[in-house]
Amino acid sequence: MLSALPGTPQGVAVPVLLVLAVLALPPVPGRSRWRALTGAGRGRPAAGRLTVPLPLLAAPLGGLLLGPVGAVCAAGVAWGVRRRLAARRAADRAGATAAELADALARVTDELRTGAHPAAALAGHVHDGPLARALLEPAAVAARIGEPVPEALRRAARGPARRDIDRIAAAWELADTHGAPLADLLTGLLDDIRWRIAHGARVRAQLAGPRATASVLTALPLAGIGLGQLMGIAPLTVLRTGLHGPALLLTGVVLTVAGAVWADRILRGAVPG
């Protein structure tokens, strides 16, 4: 198929496709779980990792198959895919942070109800998950040296957990100022966080079907081009030659990417933050 295209020798295109396929492989789940359990590779510098931007890899292949306009379109599609994967990783990290923070709050409230001092309850952050530990460590240090805990919590608030950390700081400040039971205030926040996690999981499960449908519809144009190429219609040749071909290619890519972004925005808006 590739050798039938002018200017795309099979000996060049196939190795490029193989290299891009290898670089695009997702991490092995078992390996990541093993690293999480054993701590292997933790703190290892990332200087030796291959961090070539995906658009820079996709643009030469697009230019090889579809000319200059194809290079621009391939870079744009690769940029959209990269943003989509980054948004998915950010959502997964936000969910993991909320789950770890809920477990940490449950531990703190249990220790407070057994009569532990708030500083001692915060000192147990060393047993929490790494994401929650990073958020609670400044507060634990502040409680140990006698500084205000709410200010330390607000300084540590960042990322998707900022709202929850701000609410914890407000509850802590209310308990320090007016003597309200800190365990009761934190229990209310814990119930809200756990409800949000459970509700988000239910909504994501219900959206699995529409999300898969959107992905299939997004990939249909590419499948149609591949089918036409196998049938000998040579749509790649049409899209790379003349004036109408590149114009149709650019228009189709823009509309497809816009549709994918719109669908992702609708589906992402349905999930509670």
N, C-alpha and C positions, 0 to 999 in steps of 0.2 A: 504493500500500500504506500509506504513512504518512498520507495524507490521510484514510483511512478510520477512523483511530483518533480517539476523542474527545480533544480538547485537544492534538493533535499536528499542527498545520497544516504542510503540506508546505513552505511558504515559510520556516518556521523550522527544521525538522528537517534539510532537505537541506543548507543552508549549514553547519550545525553538523557534519554528517557529513563534508562536504568539508574543513572546517578541521581536524578530527581526523585525517582521512586524510593530509593534507599534513604535519601535525606528527608523525605516526607513521612517515613515510617513513624508511627507513634511509639512512645516508650512502652516497654513490656510491662504489663500490670504486675506480674509476679515479682519482677526486679524492683519496682518501686515499693511494693509492699514489704519486700525483704529489707530494703534500706530503711523503711519506716520502723520496722521492728528491731533491727540490729543497730541502727545508727551508722551503718557503713556509708562512707562518702560524705558524712556530715562535716561541714566546715572545710571541705576541700575547695580550693580555688577553682573558679570557672574559667581561668585563662586558657586552659587547654581544650575547651569545648569549641566545636564548630558552630559559629554563629553567623553564617552567611545569610543575609536577608533573602527571603523567598522571592520577592519581585526581581532581584538581580539574577536569580537562577532561572526564573520563568521567562524573562524578556528575551534572552538569546534563543530559547527554544521557540517562542512565538514568532520571532523574526525569521528563524530558519524555516518554519512551516508556512507562515502567512505574511511575510514581508514586514516592512516598518510598522504598518498599522497593527499587524498581529503582535509585534513586540510590545506596543503600547497597551493593547488589549490584554495580553498575557500578564504584563506587570500589574495592570489594574485589577484583574481577577485574583492574582496572587496576593495583592495587598488586601482585597476584601476577604479572602480566605484567612489570611493571617489575623486580621481584626476579629473575625468571627471566632477563631480558635482562642484568641486572647480574651475575648469576652466570656467564652465558655470557661476558660481557666479561672478568670476573676470570679465568676459566679460560683464555681466549685470551691474556691478559696473562701469566699464569703460564707458559704454554707458550713464549711469546716470550722471557720472561726466562730460562728454563732454556736455550733454544737460544743466546741471546747469551752467557750465562755459560759454556756449553760451548765456544763459539768463543774466548772470552777465555782460558779455561784452556788450550786447545790452543795459543794463541799464547804464553802465559807458559811452558808446559813446553818448547815448541820453543826459545825464547830461552834458557831455563836450560840445556838440553842443549848449546847451542852455546857455553856459557861465560859468558853474560851474568850480571851481578849481579842478585839478586832485586829490588833497588830499580829498576834499569834495566828489568827485565822488567815491573814494575808500571807504570812510567812510560809504557809503550806503551798504556795504557788509553784514551788519546785516540783511538786508531784502532778501538776496539771500538764495539759498538752503544750506543745511549743508555741502555738499561736496565742493561746490564752496566757501563757507564762510571760510572753513578751509584753502583753498589755498590762498585766498586773504587777510586774516586777518593780516599776517605778513607785507604785503605791506602797508596795511592801517595804521598800527602802525608806520612803517618807515616813511610814508609820514607825519604823524601827528607830529613826533618828529624831522623831518628834515633830516633823513638819506636817502641814495640812495634807491629808490624803486626797480630798477632792481636787485640789490643784494639781497634784501629781497624776491623778487619773486623767484629767483633762489634757495635760501635756502629752500623755501617752496615747490619747485617742487619735486614731488615724484609720484610713481605709474604710471598708464597709462596717466595721465595728464602732465607728465614731459615735453613732447615735446611742447605741447601748451603753458605751462607756460613759457618755455624758449623763445618761439617766442614772447610772450607778453612782457617779460623782454627786448628782443632785440629791439622791437618796442618802448618801453618806453625809453630805452637808446638812441635810434636814435633821438627821439623827444627832449630829454634833451640836447643832444650834438649838434645837427645840427638844431634844431628848426623846425623839420618837424611837420606837424599837427598830433597830437596824435590821434584825433578822426578818421581821415582818415586811419591811420595805423591800428588802432584797428578794424575799419569796415572791412578792407580787411581780417584780421584774423578771424573775426566773420563770414564772408561769407564762408571762407574755412572750418571752423568747422561745420557750418550748412550744407554745401554741403556734407561733409564727413558723418555726421549723417544720412542724407537722403539717400545717396548712400548705406551706410551700411545697413539701414533698408530694402531697395529694394533688395539687394543681399541676406540678410537673409530670406526674404520672398520667393525668388526664390529657395533658397536651402532647404526650408522646406520639399519638396518631397524627394530629395536625402538623407536628414538627417533621415527622417522616414524610408526610405528603408534600410539604413545602420543599424538602430536600430533593424528592423525586422530580417534582415539577421544575426545579432549578436545573437539574441534570439532564432533562429531556432534550434541550437543544443540542448539547454535546453528543448525546446518544444518537440523535438524528443525523448529525454530521458524520459520525463514525459509520452508521448503517449505510448512508449514501455513498461513502467512500468504498465500503466493502462491495456495494452493488455496482461499482464502476461509474457512478454519476460524477465523481470527482468534485464534490462541493468545495474542498480546500483550494482547488485550482481556481474555481469561480470566485471565491472570497479574496484571493490574493492578486487577481489580475483586473485590469480595467479601472473604471471609476466607481461603478455601482457596487462591485464586490467589496472593496474595503469600506465603503460607506455603509453597506448593509451589515458588515461584520461589526463595525464600531457601534452602530445603532442597536444591534442585537445584544452586544455585550453590556452596553449601558443599561438597557431595559432589564436584562436578566439580573444584573447586579443590584439595580434599584429595587426590583421585585424581591430579591433575597433579603436586602436590608429592611425593606418594609415589613416582610413577613416576620423577620427576627424581632423587629421592634414591637409588633403586635403581640407576639408570643412572650417576649420578655416583659412587656407591661402587664400581662396577666398574672405573673408570679409576684407575690408580695415580697417587698424588699426587706 
